[in-house]
Amino acid sequence: MSEEESDLSQLLTSLENVALKFKVKDCDPNTGEVDEDELGYDDEYRIEDVDIVISDLFQKTVKPDFNTAWEEIDESQEVEEVYQLTSFKSIEEAVKNVVAFMGMHPCDRSDRVSSSSDGRKLPSHTLYLSGLFRGKTDVLIRAKLAINLNDPDAGVTMKISVRSNDSCVSNFVAASVV
């Protein structure tokens, strides 16, 4: 595992026993200037435990034409994974939760699951997501979701394809679905 991959794998974690440590010094209440001669004293403030999830690492970005943006990224940077999402009993529920989990922008209105002309639910749907990973790397996701309408208790199968210009980021994002 490269150093960059190791750094990325440590991003999703729980921060426990975190404290903000600082030096307290007096200041002039009229000017707000710190008395430079004062040594001050060390103090700390305990911060609540924090869970960092994948959606915390993304900024939503709008791609007016997802397919064009998808084709602009080299196919060699694509990573695919398949997941069985057994806790979801419908594609609509899976789409809603994947969008929330990833924290990315749903493109081309793909967060709206359509029905057939006679109102029946379709057995598959494709979700398109775009986002900026850690403020610098564009990431695109194409998630193909399918459900067996005869056995909805089996959950939703999702094939996720991730493209970015950084293969480490693509691998990290594809593997983050748990």
HELIX and SHEET records of a PDB file:
HELIX    1   1 GLU A    3  SER A    9  1                                   7    
HELIX    2   2 ILE A   54  LEU A   57  5                                   4    
HELIX    3   3 PHE A   66  GLU A   72  1                                   7    
HELIX    4   4 GLU A   75  GLN A   77  5                                   3    
HELIX    5   5 ILE A   91  MET A  102  1                                  12    
HELIX    6   6 PRO A  152  ALA A  154  5                                   3    
HELIX    7   7 SER A  167  ALA A  175  1                                   9    
SHEET    1   A 2 SER A  14  LEU A  15  0                                        
SHEET    2   A 2 VAL A  50  ASP A  51 -1                                        
SHEET    1   B 2 VAL A  18  VAL A  24  0                                        
SHEET    2   B 2 TYR A  41  ILE A  47 -1                                        
SHEET    1   C 3 PHE A  58  LYS A  60  0                                        
SHEET    2   C 3 SER A 124  PHE A 133 -1                                        
SHEET    3   C 3 HIS A 105  PRO A 106 -1                                        
SHEET    1   D 5 PHE A  58  LYS A  60  0                                        
SHEET    2   D 5 SER A 124  PHE A 133 -1                                        
SHEET    3   D 5 THR A 137  ILE A 147 -1                                        
SHEET    4   D 5 VAL A 156  SER A 164 -1                                        
SHEET    5   D 5 GLU A  78  LEU A  85 -1                                        
END                                                                             
